[in-house]
Amino acid sequence: MERRKNDMSILGFGCMRLPKRGTGIDMREAEREIGYAISRGVNYFDTAYMYPGSEAALGTILEKRGWRDRVLIATKMPHFLIKSMDGLEKLFAEQLTRLKTDHIDNYLMHMLPDVQVWRKLCDMGIRDWISEKKEKGQIRHIGFSYHGNTENFIKLLDAYDWEFCQVQYNYMDVNSQAGRKGVAYAAKKGIPVIIMEPLRGGRLVNNLPPKAEKLFAQAEPKRSPAEWGLRWLWNQPQVSVVLSGMNSMDMVKENIRIANSARVGELTEEDKLLYKKVRRAINEKIKVPCTGCGYCQPCPAGVDIPGAFRCYNVSYTDNWFNGMREYVMCTTLKADRTNASRCMKCGKCEQHCPQGIQIRRELDQVTKRMEGPVYKVAAAVTGRMFK
């Protein structure tokens, strides 16, 4: 299998959705799928402290079969749980124990939202801690995963000598999240880019509107919506690894087949037009015609206007739960919140919007839909994390 950066296979095995049996992980099936993937060249395995049972399952399987030296383990530090370096030391030791290893190949700050949170970690001593772990060989590469807008992503990239980054990116998130601009900026700095949510958790496969499904079905060559989505990513040389949360052998086999045949620059102009038509079909459900251009920014009150609109739209194009999840991650899970209700109604944004959107009115609608009782509970919980 092709490897573009740091000996990482272009297909990564996301371990958040390992196959289940009852209330736990089906270890026999997980071992079968992981073994098949390793034997076909997949060497990048992504897990996290916060994924229930995932680190321990991966560690147990790798140790049992003697596969540790054949793979690269990526796992994540939940910075929002860390209150001291002693606490981080205990948590890291627990991760090594779970994974049954003496080192982590790729260690990430999990959902690092902005430079302010990174600076808080720096004040706590995280830079010295990282240096110590790297000198001891316990961490090989340091990076972060990210949900948020392009501007904050670029600022984070410039805040430290990161060795890789992980972002949500797919053919629907061209101008949102880190976006094409952010991915290109990371690649220009020589920072490997790991892709999560390449199919938006399967929603670009199982939750497409009929018009989008028909467009894919009529296209040549014949490919599933999943294959079209993955090839869109591997077509770009800036993409180092695409993670897939594989939880069935059929999915593992199919993704490996696609990865082994995908090539940079393979998509034709006709293919690119197809993605544009599919995006348009999906976006027919959107409520606010925001393109994510960012001309409305910065907001004097600190509202992430494009981000708020994107999550609001996702609550209609996907479903309310997914929109709410992304809204909390992108506007609230940070030291300085950027949610819609911060709007002061100054109107400065509307003077610069090329779409002529009545932004103040639409932000009111975002607040009504996204900041109800469920949001208030989530905001209260996350607020305690950043104190």
N, C-alpha and C positions, 0 to 999 in steps of 0.2 A: 504494500500500500504506500502511496506517495507520502512523503514527509517534507514539509516546506520549511519549518523552523525548529531549531533545538531538538531535532530527532523526534518530533511529535507527529503521530499519524494524523492525517487530515480529518479522519473520523474519530471522535472521542466518545467514550461510553459514559453517559450520564447515569450516576448511580442513585439518583433521588427516587426513581420509580422502578426499583428492582421488583421482580415478580413477587406477588403476595400469596400466602397461604393462610387463610383465616385472618388473624389480626397481625401476623408477622411476615417476615420475608421467607419465601420459599427457597431455602438454601440449596436444595438439590437442583432446582431449575436455574437459579442464579448462577451456580457453578457451571452448569452446562452451557449457558449463554456466554458467560465471561470466557470460558475455555475456548469456545468456538471463535469468539472475536479475537482473542490473543493468537490463536493458530492461523488466523487470516490477516495478521498484521496490525490489528488495533492495539495500541500500546498506551493510550492516554485514558485514565480512569478518574472521573471527577466525582467527589463526594463532599460532605460538609459535616461539621459538628452538629448542626441543627437538623440534619436529615435522620429521622428516627431509625436506628438500627443499621444505617448504611455503612458507616465507617467500620463497625465491628464485623459486619457481614463480608465486606470487601477484604479486610485483613485476614479473617479466618480462611476464606477461600484461597487467597494468594499464598498463605503459609502452608495450608494443607497440600496444595499441588506444587509447591516450590516455584511459583511464578513471579515472586517479587522482583527478581532482577530482570524480568522481561517487560516490565511495565513502568510507567511514570504515574505516580499518585499525585493528584491535586486535591487538596482539601482546604477548608476555609475557617478562619478565625472570626467568631461572632463578636466584633469589636464592641457592640452595644451591651454585651454582658461583662466586659472587662472594666474593672474599677481600679486596678493596680497591677504592677508588674508581677507581683507574687501570684495574683489571681491568674494572670496570663500564663505564667510558668506552670501552674497546676493544670490548667486547661490543656496546654500544649502536651504536657506529659501524658494526660489522659488520652489525647488523640493518638500519640505514638503507641500507647498500650492497645487501644482499640484496633489500630491498623497493623499491629504486630510488626512494627518496623522501627529502625533507628533513625530514619530520615524521611522528610517529605520533599518530593521533587519540585512541586509547584504549590507554594503556600499563599493563600489569598486573604486579604481583608474582605470579609463578606459584606456585600452591599454597602460599600463605602460611598456615602452620598455626596460629600463636598469637601472642599479644602479645610473648612472650619473644623470638621470632625477629625480630619487627618492631623491638623495642628494640635488638637486636644490630645490625641494619641502621642504625638511627638513630645508634648509637655510632660506626658506621663513617663517617657523614656523608651518609646517603641523603636526609635532608630538604633540605639545602642543594643537593644534586645535582638533586633534583626541581625546586626553585625556579628554579635556573639554567636547566634545560631548558625550563621553562614560560615563563620570561622571553624566551628565545630563540625560542620558538614551535616547538621541536622535539618537545615533548609537549603535547598539547592537554588531555587529561584523564588523571588518575591513579587507579588502582584496584587490586584484587587478586582473584585467584580462590582458592576455598576448598573444602577437604574436611575435615570434622570435625563437632563437635557444635554445638548452638545457642548454648550458653553462651560458648564461645570465639569464635564468630562475632560475637556482640554485643559482646564485649570489643574485638575488632579494629575493629569499626565505630566504636567510641568512642575509639580510640587515635590517630586522625588525621582530617583533613578530607578523607576519600575522596570522589571524584566519581562513582564507580560501583563495583559489585561483581559478581562472577560466582560462581554457586553451582550445585551439583547439586540439582535439584528436579523432582519428578514426582509422579504420584498415589500412588506407593508410598513416597515419602520425605517424607510429611506431617509426621512426628514425628522424623525423623532428618536427618543432615546439618544444614544451616542450618534446614531445616524451615519450616513455615508461619509460626511465630513469628518466626524470623529474617528471612524475606522481608518480613513486615509491619513489623518494626522498622526495616529499611533504608528501606522506602518512607515510613514516618512521618518519618524524618530527611531525606527528599527525595533519597535516594540511588538512582539508577536500578539496577534489578536485571536482570542478564543471566543467562539460564538455560542451563546445560549439562546434558548427559545427560537430556534431556526424556523419552527412551524407554529410558534405561539402555543406551545403545549398541546399540539395536535389540532388546534382550532382552525389552522389553515388546511386541514385535511378533512376533519369531521364536522365542521361547523360553517362550511362555505355556503353562501346563498346559491340558489339554483342556477342563476345566470353565470356565476363564476365556475360552477361545476361543469356547465355545458361548454364554456369556453375551453377548459382544459380537455374535456372529452373529445372535442372536435379538432384539437390541435395535432399537428404532426411534428416530430414523431410521437407515437403513443406513449405517454408517460402518466403515472399517477400524480395527483396534486402534491404528494409528498416528494416525489422525484423532481418535479418542477421547482419546488421550494428549495431543496438541497442543492440542485445544480445552479440555481441563481447565486448561491453563496460561493460554491467552489469555483465559479467562473471568475471570481475576483482574486487576484494575486495577493491582496492585502489580508485575506482570511487565512489564518494558520491552521485552526482546528474548528470543526463544527461538532458541537456536542449534541448527542441524541439520547433522550431518556428511554432507552430500549428496555422493554419488559416482556418481549416474546421472541421466540427463536425466528419466527417469520420476519419480524421487524429487523432483527440483527442481520439476517441473511440479505434482506432487501437493501438495507443501508450500506452494507459492505459491497454489494454488487454495484450500487450507484457510485460509491466512493472510488472504486477501482476503475471506473470508466469515465469519471468526470475529469475535465481538463480546463485550465485557465483559458479564457477567451473563446470557449466553444460556442457560446450562444450567438445566434444570428440576429440580425435586425428584426426579423419576423418574430423571433422568440421574445425579444425585448418589448415589442409591441403587444404581444400576448400578456405579459406581466402588467403592462399599463392598462389594458382592458380589464384584467382581473381586479386590479386595484380599484378601478372605477366602479366595477360591479359591487365590490365589497363596500365601498364608500357611499353607495346609494343610501345606506342606512344611517349615515352620520347625521348629527344634528347641527354641528357648527362647521362651516366650510373652511376651517383653518388649515393652511398648507404647512405650518411649522416654520415659516420663513424667519421668524424672530424679529421682524421690524418693530414690533410692539414693545420689545425689551430694550433696556431694563425697566421694570416697573418700579416706581418710587416706593410702593408699599411692599415690594419683594415678591409679588405673585409671579409664579412661573405660568404665564398665560398660555403659551403653546402646550405646555405639559398638562395643565388642567383640562384644556379642551380635548387633548388626545385621549386622556383617561375617560373623560365624559363620553366621548364618541365610542370608545371601546365598550363602555357599558351598554351601548345599543347594538354595535356591530357584532360583538361576541356575546356577552351577557353581563348582568349587573355585578355579579360576584367578581369576575375578572377585571372589570373596570374599577371596582372598589379596591381590589388588591393592588393594582398598579397605582391608583391614586394615593393610597397610603404610602407605598414604597417611594414614589417619585416626588411627593409634596410634603410628607409629614415625618418620614423616618430620617430626620436630620436635625441638626442643632438649630438652624434658622429655617422655619417652615415657609413654604411657598404656596400654600393652599388658596383657593379662590376667595374664601371669606375675608381675606386680608385686604381686598380691594377697597380703596378709599373713594372711588367714584370720581377721580380727578379728570379722567377723560384723555389724558396724555397719549395713551396707547392708541386710541381711535384715530388720532391725527396721522398716524403712520401706517395704519393697516391697509395694504394694497387690495385686500378683499372687501373693504368697506364693512367689516363686521361690527355690529353694535356690541362691542366687547363688554361694556359694563352690564348691559342687560343679560348677555349670555353667561357671564360669570355668576350672576344671581341664580340662573338656572342650574349651573354646575353646583353651587352651594346647596340648593334645595335638594338635588338628587344625590349628591355625593357626601354631604356632611350631616347626615341624619344621626340617629341613635347609635347605629353600628360604628360609624366613623368616630363619634365622640368617645366611645369605649376604646377603640384602637388608638386614638390620639392620646388618651390619658395613659395608656400602657406604654406607648412609645415615648411619651414625654418623660416618664420616669427613667427610661434607659439613658437619656442624654443629660441627666442632671449630674 
